[in-house]
Amino acid sequence: MSKFRIESPFKELPNDILWNHYDNEYGYLIVKDKVILDIGADVGTTADYWLQHGAKKIYAVEGEQTHYKQLLINIKNQKWEDVVKAEEMIVCNKNQFVYLLNKYHADIVKIDCEGCEQFWLETDDKTMSIPNVYLIEFHKQAFFERGTDRLQLLGYKLEKLVKVNYGVYVALYNKESVIND
């Protein structure tokens, strides 16, 4: 397993480099037989990656219209209709997070939508506690600090932190260990 089955929207990054990037950001996470809510799903590259690592079902939320249209094409072309469900939404307020978390009740929630993590931070404790695992790409240090403090109060532990670049961090929080050693 080391190749995307779909074309990446990131033309400047060859698929093998992007795959290695995903290995660094997500490769330690055990997704086998898990349901994943992927907020910021782009054209389905993360869905492709996780399906190849055994994910059971993926709810892919994407707000950028060009990416969403390509996501639908990729789902159809790859015959993923039974395992990847797409929803078009720009997540730009806390009510949308409340809606998504309550609707999908996923085991793992991945958030990567450039700044939307500020709205996730506004959700109520009960809703925020729904998933067992969060994988969040924080685009501001303050959001990372607030998110870590809040999740720790709710019983999550910061299990892994990957510095991507330019002050961007991918943080894995969980209620139980979910990484490969």
C-alpha positions in Angstrom: 0.0 0.0 0.0 1.8 3.1 -1.1 -0.2 4.7 -4.0 -3.3 6.8 -4.3 -5.9 5.4 -6.6 -7.2 8.9 -7.3 -5.5 12.0 -8.6 -4.6 14.5 -5.9 -5.7 18.2 -6.4 -2.1 19.1 -5.3 -0.4 19.1 -8.7 2.8 20.5 -7.3 3.1 17.4 -5.1 3.7 14.0 -6.8 1.5 11.3 -5.4 4.4 9.5 -3.7 5.5 12.6 -1.9 1.9 13.3 -0.8 1.5 9.6 0.4 4.6 10.0 2.5 3.2 13.3 3.9 0.0 11.4 4.9 2.1 8.6 6.4 3.8 11.2 8.6 0.5 12.9 9.6 -1.9 9.9 9.8 0.1 6.7 9.4 0.4 6.0 13.1 -3.4 6.0 13.6 -5.2 2.7 13.7 -8.3 3.1 11.4 -9.1 -0.6 10.8 -12.9 -1.1 11.1 -13.4 2.5 12.2 -16.0 5.0 11.1 -14.3 8.3 10.3 -15.8 11.8 9.9 -13.4 13.7 7.6 -14.1 17.4 7.8 -12.0 19.0 5.1 -12.0 15.9 2.8 -10.7 17.6 -0.4 -11.1 15.3 -3.3 -11.0 12.1 -1.2 -7.2 11.6 -0.8 -7.6 11.0 2.9 -10.5 8.7 2.3 -8.4 6.8 -0.2 -5.5 6.6 2.2 -7.7 5.4 5.1 -9.7 2.9 3.0 -6.3 1.3 2.1 -5.6 1.1 5.8 -8.9 -0.7 6.6 -11.4 2.0 7.5 -14.9 0.7 7.6 -16.8 3.9 6.5 -15.9 7.5 5.8 -18.2 10.6 5.9 -16.4 13.1 3.8 -17.3 16.8 4.3 -15.9 19.3 1.8 -16.9 22.9 1.3 -14.7 23.9 -1.7 -17.0 23.3 -4.7 -14.4 22.1 -7.2 -13.0 19.7 -4.7 -16.5 18.5 -3.7 -17.4 17.8 -7.4 -14.2 15.8 -7.9 -14.8 14.0 -4.6 -18.2 12.8 -6.0 -16.5 11.7 -9.3 -13.8 9.8 -7.3 -16.4 8.1 -5.2 -18.3 6.9 -8.3 -15.1 5.9 -10.3 -13.7 4.0 -7.4 -17.0 2.4 -6.6 -16.9 3.7 -3.0 -20.6 4.5 -2.8 -21.1 2.0 0.1 -18.1 3.2 2.1 -17.7 6.9 1.4 -20.6 9.3 1.9 -20.0 12.9 0.8 -21.6 16.1 2.2 -21.0 19.5 0.8 -20.5 22.1 3.5 -18.3 25.0 4.4 -17.9 24.5 8.2 -18.0 28.1 9.5 -19.9 28.0 12.7 -20.4 25.9 15.8 -23.9 24.7 14.8 -22.4 23.0 11.8 -20.0 21.1 14.1 -22.8 20.2 16.4 -24.8 18.9 13.4 -22.0 16.9 12.0 -20.8 15.3 15.2 -24.4 14.3 16.2 -25.4 13.1 12.8 -22.5 10.8 12.1 -21.3 9.6 15.6 -18.0 8.6 14.1 -15.2 6.8 16.0 -12.6 9.2 14.6 -13.1 12.8 13.6 -10.5 14.5 11.4 -10.6 18.3 11.2 -8.6 20.1 8.6 -10.3 23.1 7.2 -8.0 26.1 7.7 -9.4 28.0 10.7 -12.6 26.2 11.3 -11.2 24.6 14.4 -12.2 27.9 16.2 -15.8 27.0 15.7 -15.3 23.4 16.9 -13.9 24.9 20.1 -17.3 26.6 20.7 -19.3 23.3 20.8 -20.8 22.1 24.0 -19.0 19.4 26.1 -21.6 16.7 25.4 -21.2 17.1 21.6 -17.5 17.5 21.8 -17.3 14.2 23.7 -19.0 12.1 21.1 -16.0 10.6 19.2 -13.3 8.6 20.9 -10.6 10.1 18.7 -9.9 13.5 17.2 -7.2 14.2 14.6 -7.0 17.9 14.2 -4.8 20.1 12.0 -4.4 23.3 14.0 -3.5 26.4 12.0 -3.0 28.7 15.0 -1.0 28.0 18.2 -3.8 29.5 20.3 -6.4 27.1 18.9 -4.0 24.2 19.6 -3.6 25.3 23.2 -7.3 25.9 23.8 -8.2 22.6 22.1 -5.7 20.6 24.2 -6.9 22.2 27.4 -10.5 21.6 26.6 -10.1 18.0 25.5 -8.0 17.1 28.5 -10.8 18.4 30.8 -13.2 16.1 28.9 -10.9 13.0 29.5 -9.0 13.0 26.2 -5.2 12.6 26.1 -2.9 14.2 23.6 -1.2 11.1 22.2 0.7 12.4 19.3 1.7 15.8 17.9 3.3 16.3 14.5 4.6 19.7 13.4 3.8 19.9 9.7 5.2 23.3 8.8 4.9 27.0 9.3 3.3 26.7 12.7 0.8 24.1 11.6 0.3 21.1 13.9 -1.5 17.8 13.6 -2.6 16.6 17.0 -4.1 13.3 17.9 -6.4 13.1 21.0 -8.1 10.0 22.3 -9.9 8.4 25.1 -8.0 5.2 24.6 -4.8 4.3 22.7 -5.2 4.2 19.0 -1.7 4.3 17.6 0.7 1.8 16.2 3.8 1.7 18.4 
